[in-house]
Structure formats: structure tokens, C-alpha cells
């Protein structure tokens, strides 16, 4: 994004004493929000985010982000594991953080260099978050799965905005009565679950890993009191989804190319097992880190976390469909695995390790 179109950015940086951005040092990664990273006139390197979206949504996200900043100082286990907020301007939708020289977790995932240590550290950080006593005025609204009504139909305005692939994805869910029932069951479980401070948008790309091995958890705009199983399930779902997508690549086999052949059903099952055996240990390391901080869990936690992992695959199906015209066979396969985890979470829980204790 062109910085000159947003003069409030330099104005805020100047008020904070950092000085305006040095233009030729600035990068602007593409994402949900407008973001800029670079050096300022004072020599300080910063990361600026401008929240994008409808006014009511932006205000709610800003409120949750700032409530996290008020809350996090009391959580010893998160010290050094979250970005440092330097300042904000609510009217301009801006927040400024100290820049962190690190690699994004999604990059490490793709490069196959996301290891046991950052997984364990992420588990400890999220466990520390969930174990903390809630303080301050925290949002306690339920995060959304799909709106229940969307499982049966959608408004015409939404229908007209969706790609063919997105319509395919929604049709898969809307025509599946068992899946609809499983999602409604998960929503009932979530409403009845204990509420603790939670991230609620926890994905691998929300993690930064520094050269010295420090793991940082970012993007706290959805922070609120919620079912902790959602965060745990989302992390597991990331790696479950990656393992399914890798069936049609040679990632983990010494290369990262796509296979130039048509796989049989038996080959798909065999390669899926191989990919899961290679990647799911990262979920187990995360879980070990989590349980070192949270040893006491409610009885239904493992089943809910597994169901949330299943939902994560379906959520990724819809998100990915927005970038394409048709659903691929492997995306449908991933949705099928997610469906299985949602319908039979107790069966899938051992695969993810969620029945284990330290």
C-alpha cells in the first residue's frame, strides 16, 4: 500500500518519537490488513498495521487487541513471546509495534524447517495464556464457526459475491446433514465449555521464530474469553491440513515438486499416512508444551480440540476456494478428513495425541 495515501501513519510515528518512515526501507506485505515494516527517521525499526474492514468490526478488533495489551503484562509465561506495542491511534485504525527480526511460521512450514522447539514453545505460550486468570474487561462473545444459518442457505448478496469454488465448498457442507449436525454439536459444546483467555485466530502464520529460537505469538485482534480447545485444535488442524496437501507433492521425500502422475486410492492412503507420521509429531510437541503449563483440563477438552481441528480443515477449504475457480481433488480430500474429525472426534483424538498426559 502507498504510504502517501495514509498520512496518519507518519503522523502517529512522529507523535511516538520515532519519526516518519524512511521510504526506501519500507516493505508492505499483502494481507487482510494494510501493513508496513521499515526504519524510521530515529533509526527505530517498526511494524505498523492499519485495520481494514467495516467500522463495527474494526472497532471490536481494536478493542480486543488493546484489552490484550492491558491483560498480557500479568502473564509471566507470555513475557518475551508477544510483540511490543509502541502506540496506537483508534480513529486512524493504526497500531505500531517494535519490529521483530524473525521468520514467519508459515514460511518455516513450507521450507520444512519448523521444528520441535518452536512447536513446544508455542504450546507453552498458549498454555500460559489459557492458564492465566482473566483480568479487565475482556470480550466474552463466542467466536464464529460458520453462522448456523449459512449451513442451510445464504443471502443472495453473499451468493453473488462468491466464486464458483466457494459455492462448491459451501454446497459440500450444506448438503451434508451429518456434518451440519456435527458442527451444531461443536457449537453446543463450545457454549458449555469453560471460558479462559484465548487467542481465537491461532494459526502457524501467527507465529514468528527468531534466529536465536524465540517463538513469538502475534495478531491478537480476536483475543477474548473462549473455549481453549479452539486454539489447540487450530494448531493441530494446520498440520493435519498440511499433511493432506503434501500427498500430491514430494515434500519430505527430499524434494518439493508436485508429483507428475495420477495416484491410485491405495497410493493416496499410503502417502497420507506417511505425511501424517512426518508432520503430526509437531502437534505432539505442541501438546507436551501445553500440558507442562495446563495439567488440569475439563473432561471434554480432547474431543472438542479434535473437532476444532476438523473444522479448521473445512475453514481452510472455504478460504482456499476464494483464490481459485474450482476445488481440487486434494482439497476435497482434506475436507473429508476434517469431516471425519468432526463426526468422530473421539476416534481421531489419539492420532493427534490429545488423549495423552505428561
N, C-alpha and C positions, 0 to 999 in steps of 0.2 A: 504493500500500500504506500502511496506517495505521502511522505510526511508533511509536505507543504499543504496538503488538504486538511490536516489536523493540527492547527497551531496550538491547540490546548496541550499537546504533548510537550513541546519545548517550554511552554509557559509553566507547566507543572514541574518539570525537571529543574527549571530555574528557581522556582519557589523553594524547592527542596535543597537548593545549594549545589546541585550537581552541574548546572549549566546545560545549555542546549546540546542536542545530539551533534556529534561530528559526522556530517552526512556520508563521507566516503567510508566510514567504519560500520555503517548500519546495514543489517540484513533484516528481511521481513518474511519469515516463513509463512506459508499458506496454512490456514486452519480455520476453525469455527469462528475465531475472533480475529481482530486486527492485532498483530504483534510486531514489535521492533526490538532488536537487540544490537547494542553497539556502545561505543565510547562517547562520553560527554566531554564538554569543554574543560571540566575539572580533572579529567583523567579517570573518572569513575566509569566502570562498565556496568550497564544496567539492562534490564529486560522490562519492556513496557507492554501492557496489554490493554486494549480497548474492547470492552464487552459489546458484542453485537447481538441484536435481537429485538423483539418487541419490548416496549418500555417496561411493562409489568414484569416480564421475565428477567430483564437486565437488573431491575431494582431488587428482585428476590435473590438473584445470584450474587449481586454485590453485598447484600445484607448478610447472606450466609458466609461469604468469603471473609467479611470483616468480623463476623461473630467467631469464626475460626481463629483469627488473629488474636482476639481477646481471650480465647479459650486456651490456645496452644502453650502459652507460657507456663501453665501449671502442669504440663505433661512431660515429665523428665525423659521418658522414652522416645519422645519426638524431637528433643533438643539436637540440633545439627542435622536433622533429617527432613526439614521443610525449608522452602525458600524464605529469605529475609525480606519482609515487606518494608519498603522505604517510605511509601506515601501513597495517597490516592486522591482522586477528585471524582466524587459521586456524580456530580452534574455532567461532567465530561465523560463519564463511564470509564475512567482510567485507573489503573493500579500500576505501581512501579516496584520492581523487585531488584535486589542485587543480582547481577549476572552470575550464573554458575557454570564453570568450565567443565562440562561433562557430556557424556553421550546419552542419547535417549534410549530407553529400554527397548522400544520397538526396533531401533537400528541394531541393537545387540541381538535381538531375537532373529532378525533377518540374517545377520552376519554369523549366527550360531556361536556367539561369544557371551551370551547371557548365562552366567554360571550359578553354581550352588550358593556362593557367598551373597550376591545381591538378592537372590530369592529368599534366603534365610533372613537377611537384614530387613527386607520388605515385610516379611511375616512378623518379625519382632516389632517393627514400626506400627503396622496396622493393629497388632495385638495390643500394643501400648495405648493406641487411640481408643480401642474398644474397651480396655480395662479402666480408662480414666473416668473419674466422677464428672458428670455433666455440670458445668458451671455457666452462669449467664443465661441470657435469653436466646435459647437455641431453637431453630426451626424444628418442629416435630411433625410436619406434614409427610405423608407417605410418598416416597419416590415413585415414579410411574413405571409400571411394566407397560405393556400397551394399554391404552384406555380400554376397559372391558367392552364397551360398545363397538370398538373397532374390530373385535373378533367376530362380529356378526355383520358388519357393514361399515361404510364410511361416508362422510358428507360428500356431496357432489364436487364441491370446491377442492377438497383434498384429492379426490379421484382424478380430477382434471390436471392436477399438478404432478402426478406420479408418472414415472417411466413405466414401460411395459414390464421390465424386470421387477420393479417394485410391486406392480399389480400382481404379478405371478407370485411373489413372496407372500403378500397378504392373502392371496387366494388359497395358498397352501395351508395357512393357518385357519382361515375362515371356514374351509370345507372339511376340517378335521375336528370332529366333535370331541374325540378323546383328548386331543391336545388342548382344545378350549377348556375342557373340564379340568385338566391338569394345571393350566395357568390360573384358573379361578381358584383352585385349591391352594396354589402357592400364594396367591394374594390373601386368602383367608389365614394361612399360616403366618404370613408376614404381619398382618394386623394384630395377631395374637402374640407375636414374639416379643421378648424383652427389647426395649429400645436403649441403645447406647450411642455415644458419639461415633459417627461413621462417615466415611468418605463419599460413598454413594455414586461415584463415577470412576471406580478404580480399575485402571487398565495398565498394560505394560507400558504404553506410551506416556503414562503419567509418572513414570519413574525416570530419574536421572542417575547415572552412575559415574562418579568421578574417577580420575586416573588412580587415586590412592584408595579406591574401593568403597568410598562413602556412597550410600544409597539415599537419594532424596525423593520424597513423595510430593508431587506438585498438583496444581489445579483443584482448589478446594471450594469451588463455586457451588457444589451440590452438598456440602457438609451439613449434617443435621443429625438429630436423634433418629435412629433407624435400626432395623434388624441387622446385626453384624454379619449374619450369614451371607448377605448380599455382597459385601466386599470380598469375602473369602471365595465365594462361588465365582465372582467375576474374574479373579486371578486364575483360578483353575480353568475357567471357560476359555481364557486367552490361549492357554497352552493346548487345551483339547482341540480348539479350532485350528491352531497352527499345525498340529499333528495330522489332522484330516486334510488340510490343504497340501501338505507335503507328500501325500500319497502319490500325486502326479508329478513330483519333482525328484531329483536325485540328491536333494539336501540331506546331509547326514551320511551320504554314501561317498563323500569325497568330492562332490561337485554340487552345483546349484541349478543345473539346467532342467528344463522340462523334458519329460520322457516322450520320445518320438515314437510311441507305439500305443496300441489300444489294449488296455488291461482287461483281463478276464475278471469275473466276480471273485474267484478264489485268489487271484493276484491282488485285487483291491483289499480283501480281508487280510491277507498276509502282510502286505505293505502297511496297512493301517495299524496292525499290531506292532510292527517294527518301529514305526514312527512314534506311537504312544509310549512304547518301552523306552525310547530315547529321550522324549521330552517330558513325560509326566513325573520323573524324579524331581524336576524343578518345583512342581506343585508340592511334592512331599517335603522338600527342603523349606519351602514357604510355610507349610503346615507345622513343621518342627519349630521354626522360629516363632510362629504364632502361639503355639502351645507352651513355650517357655515363659510367656507372659500371661496367657489366659489358660489356666489349668482347669477352671470350672466353667463348663458350658451347659446350657439347657439341653434337655433330652432330645429335642428335635433338631438340633443345630446341624448335624451332619446331613440329614435328609434335605433340609432347606438349602444348605450350601450347594449340595449336588444339584438340586432343582434349579437354583440360580445359575449354576454353571451351564445347565441345559438351556435355560432361557438366553444366556449370553450368546450361544451359537445362533439362535434364531434372531436375536437382535443384530448380530453381525451380518446375517443373511439379508435383512432389510437394509442395513447401512450400505453393504456392498452393492446391493441392487441399484442404489441411487447412482452408481458410477458405471452402469452397464445397461445394455439393451435386453439381454436375455440371461436367465440364470444358467450357470454351468452345471454339469453333472456333479462335480465335486462339491459345489456349494449346496446342492440338494442333498448330497451325502452328509455334509456337515450338519444340515438342518435335521436330517434323520437321526443322527447321533444325539443332537440336542433334544429332539422329541423323546428319545428313549430315556435320557436322563431325567426329563420332566415327568414322564409317565411312571417310571420305576426308579426313583431316586435311591431307595434302599439297596437295590441291585447294583447301581453304579457307584455308590459311596466307597466300597473297597478299592475300586480302580483308582480313585482319586486319593485314597488314603485317609478319608475323613472319619473313618471309624477308629483310627489308631489313637493312642495316647502316648505321652512321652515315656 
